[in-house]
Amino acid sequence: MDDEILRIRDRIDAIDAEVLSLISERARCAREIGHLKGESAVYRPEREAQVLRRLLQINPGPLPPSSVQHLFTEIISACRALEKTMRIAFLGPQGTYSEEAARKQFGASAEPEPCASIGEVFRRVESGFAGYGVVPVENSSEGGIGVTLDLLLATTLRICAEVVLPIHHCLMTTAASMDGVTVVYAHVQALGQCNEWLSRHLPDAQRVPVASNAEAARRASAEPGTTAIASRAAAELYGLNLVAENIEDEPSNTTRFLVIGNQEVNPSGRDKTSLVMSAPNRPGGLQELLAPFAKHSVSLSRLESRPSRQGLWEYMFFIDIEGHQRDKPVARALAELRDNAAFLKILGAYPVAPA
């Protein structure tokens, strides 16, 4: 048996050397492409999406798709860093789900830039201090993130990509159990996502909303008798004990994040276009706006309204449609929409995130 183990280990060592050689060759090719591109964007979401889709399609196993995606995201990240190290802004401090989403999209070779608010993420990217930002836009159980939608309407930045992240909340404290807990710190979205669990297990505890779940963990680490709802990573970062895991009310709890930047993304073959519009103030106005999508067989995946803040009971409609704005059916529908809408802004066209 020992001889067989040694033989297999020797084979693994040989494979590792071959893998390293091939990764190095890939890095040289990526650097050569970078020189040919000159000053154009280092980050190409459409190309990276195509690479990952192809690899997931040809994956022979036994590695699961999630492992293949993670491995090659890190390879792409390291190769991209040979051209330029990108600074990525996200809602901080360290340990937030936004940081997790940023790492999932850009890998460990990008430079993280934690921000105090979602608004600051937008400002860092708008000023050029950060190349891209990662912001939450909607949760599967709590709906849209209002501040993100409002800022998308006001900014000149575009949506470059999306990240879908399963969210599993943990309850953490400095003590060994939740006995005697009087305060629960968490982001308002997390409080909503764990409402039923908190009502059953901590009905008398005060629920205090804070800027982020990582901020909740930081506060709980400094205040005995309090607890926080945050990620396992936040517990490790702030030295807290996990007293309960997976406390979200919906097991499939998922948050969708957007990557924002200054570039327009080319079609990848499987894309989504986001836009915001307002309907003319007359009966059937919204129905008129939606008619071009049905006419040209363009599917809507999301429709959400927000007060326009320009008049009483006037609304802006945020819409996600299947397809890139350059795809012919989508382009035709948007052309008709421009003639009918009181206001229309294309927020971005970008690759659909892997399932």
Backbone hydrogen bonds, N-H to C=O, Kabsch-Sander energy under -0.5 kcal/mol:
donor,donor_aa,acceptor,acceptor_aa,energy
5,I,1,M,-2.4
6,L,2,D,-2.4
7,R,3,D,-2.2
8,I,4,E,-2.3
9,R,5,I,-2.6
10,D,6,L,-2.4
11,R,7,R,-1.9
12,I,8,I,-2.4
13,D,9,R,-2.5
14,A,10,D,-2.1
15,I,11,R,-2.4
16,D,12,I,-2.9
17,A,13,D,-2.0
18,E,14,A,-1.9
19,V,15,I,-3.0
20,L,16,D,-2.6
21,S,17,A,-2.0
22,L,18,E,-2.2
23,I,19,V,-2.6
24,S,20,L,-2.4
25,E,21,S,-1.9
26,R,22,L,-2.3
27,A,23,I,-2.5
28,R,24,S,-2.0
29,C,25,E,-2.1
30,A,26,R,-2.6
31,R,27,A,-2.4
32,E,28,R,-2.1
33,I,29,C,-2.3
34,G,30,A,-2.1
35,H,31,R,-1.9
36,L,32,E,-1.9
37,K,33,I,-2.2
38,G,34,G,-1.2
40,S,37,K,-1.2
44,R,42,V,-0.6
48,E,44,R,-2.4
49,A,45,P,-2.3
50,Q,46,E,-1.9
51,V,47,R,-2.3
52,L,48,E,-2.4
53,R,49,A,-2.5
54,R,50,Q,-2.2
55,L,51,V,-2.2
56,L,52,L,-2.4
57,Q,53,R,-1.9
58,I,54,R,-1.9
59,N,55,L,-0.8
67,S,64,P,-0.7
68,V,64,P,-1.9
69,Q,65,P,-2.8
70,H,66,S,-2.1
71,L,67,S,-2.7
72,F,68,V,-2.3
73,T,69,Q,-1.9
74,E,70,H,-1.9
75,I,71,L,-1.8
76,I,72,F,-2.7
77,S,73,T,-2.4
78,A,74,E,-2.4
79,C,75,I,-2.3
80,R,76,I,-2.8
81,A,77,S,-1.9
82,L,78,A,-0.6
82,L,79,C,-0.9
83,E,79,C,-0.5
83,E,80,R,-1.3
84,K,80,R,-2.1
86,M,84,K,-0.6
88,I,86,M,-0.5
88,I,111,E,-2.9
89,A,87,R,-0.5
89,A,132,Y,-2.8
90,F,113,E,-1.8
91,L,134,V,-0.6
92,G,90,F,-0.5
92,G,115,C,-3.5
96,T,93,P,-0.9
100,E,96,T,-1.6
101,A,97,Y,-2.5
102,A,98,S,-2.2
103,R,99,E,-2.4
104,K,100,E,-2.2
105,Q,101,A,-1.9
106,F,102,A,-2.9
107,G,103,R,-2.2
110,A,107,G,-1.0
111,E,86,M,-3.4
113,E,88,I,-2.6
115,C,90,F,-2.6
121,V,117,S,-1.4
122,F,118,I,-1.9
123,R,119,G,-2.1
124,R,120,E,-2.7
125,V,121,V,-1.8
126,E,122,F,-2.8
127,S,123,R,-2.2
128,G,125,V,-0.8
129,F,124,R,-1.1
130,A,124,R,-1.9
131,G,87,R,-1.7
132,Y,87,R,-1.4
133,G,260,I,-2.1
134,V,89,A,-2.4
135,V,258,L,-2.3
137,V,256,R,-2.9
138,E,256,R,-1.5
139,N,143,G,-2.4
140,S,254,T,-2.9
143,G,139,N,-2.0
145,I,137,V,-2.5
146,G,144,G,-0.9
148,T,145,I,-0.5
149,L,145,I,-1.9
150,D,146,G,-2.5
151,L,147,V,-2.0
152,L,148,T,-2.2
153,L,149,L,-1.6
154,A,150,D,-1.3
155,T,151,L,-2.1
158,R,261,G,-3.2
159,I,347,L,-2.7
160,C,158,R,-0.5
160,C,259,V,-3.5
161,A,259,V,-1.1
163,V,257,F,-2.5
165,L,163,V,-0.5
165,L,255,T,-2.7
167,I,253,N,-2.7
168,H,166,P,-0.6
169,H,167,I,-0.5
170,C,230,A,-2.5
171,L,244,A,-2.8
172,M,228,A,-2.3
173,T,241,N,-1.9
181,V,178,M,-1.7
182,T,225,G,-2.4
183,V,225,G,-0.9
184,V,206,Q,-3.3
185,Y,183,V,-0.5
185,Y,227,T,-2.9
186,A,208,V,-1.7
188,V,210,V,-0.5
191,L,187,H,-2.2
192,G,188,V,-1.8
193,Q,189,Q,-2.3
194,C,190,A,-1.4
195,N,192,G,-1.0
198,L,194,C,-2.6
199,S,195,N,-2.2
200,R,196,E,-1.7
201,H,197,W,-2.6
202,L,198,L,-2.4
205,A,202,L,-1.0
206,Q,182,T,-3.0
208,V,184,V,-3.0
208,V,206,Q,-0.7
210,V,186,A,-1.7
216,A,212,S,-1.6
217,A,213,N,-2.1
218,R,214,A,-2.3
219,R,215,E,-2.3
220,A,216,A,-2.5
221,S,217,A,-1.9
222,A,218,R,-0.7
222,A,219,R,-1.1
223,E,219,R,-0.8
226,T,223,E,-1.4
227,T,183,V,-2.1
228,A,172,M,-2.3
229,I,185,Y,-2.1
230,A,170,C,-2.0
230,A,228,A,-0.6
235,A,231,S,-1.7
236,E,232,R,-2.1
237,L,233,A,-2.4
238,Y,234,A,-2.3
239,G,235,A,-0.5
239,G,236,E,-0.6
240,L,235,A,-2.5
241,N,173,T,-3.1
243,V,171,L,-2.5
243,V,241,N,-0.6
244,A,171,L,-1.3
246,N,169,H,-0.7
247,I,169,H,-1.9
249,D,193,Q,-3.1
253,N,250,E,-1.9
255,T,165,L,-2.5
256,R,138,E,-3.1
257,F,163,V,-3.4
258,L,135,V,-3.0
259,V,161,A,-2.9
260,I,133,G,-2.6
260,I,258,L,-0.6
261,G,158,R,-2.4
265,V,349,A,-0.5
272,K,350,Y,-2.5
273,T,321,I,-2.4
274,S,348,G,-2.9
275,L,319,I,-2.5
276,V,345,K,-2.4
277,M,317,F,-2.0
278,S,343,F,-1.9
282,R,280,P,-2.3
285,G,282,R,-2.0
288,E,284,G,-2.1
289,L,285,G,-1.5
290,L,286,L,-2.0
291,A,287,Q,-1.3
293,F,290,L,-0.9
294,A,290,L,-1.3
295,K,291,A,-2.5
296,H,292,P,-1.8
297,S,294,A,-1.2
298,V,293,F,-3.1
299,S,297,S,-0.6
301,S,320,D,-2.6
302,R,320,D,-1.4
304,E,318,F,-2.5
306,R,316,M,-2.5
308,S,314,E,-2.8
314,E,311,G,-1.6
316,M,306,R,-3.5
317,F,277,M,-3.5
318,F,304,E,-3.7
318,F,316,M,-0.6
319,I,275,L,-2.9
319,I,317,F,-0.5
320,D,302,R,-2.0
321,I,273,T,-2.8
322,E,299,S,-2.7
323,G,271,D,-2.6
327,D,324,H,-1.9
331,A,327,D,-3.2
332,R,328,K,-2.4
333,A,329,P,-2.1
334,L,330,V,-2.7
335,A,331,A,-2.0
336,E,332,R,-1.9
337,L,333,A,-2.2
338,R,334,L,-2.2
339,D,335,A,-0.8
339,D,336,E,-0.6
340,N,336,E,-0.9
340,N,337,L,-0.7
341,A,337,L,-2.9
342,A,278,S,-1.7
343,F,278,S,-1.0
345,K,276,V,-2.5
347,L,274,S,-2.1
347,L,345,K,-0.6
348,G,274,S,-1.3
350,Y,272,K,-2.6
352,V,270,R,-2.4
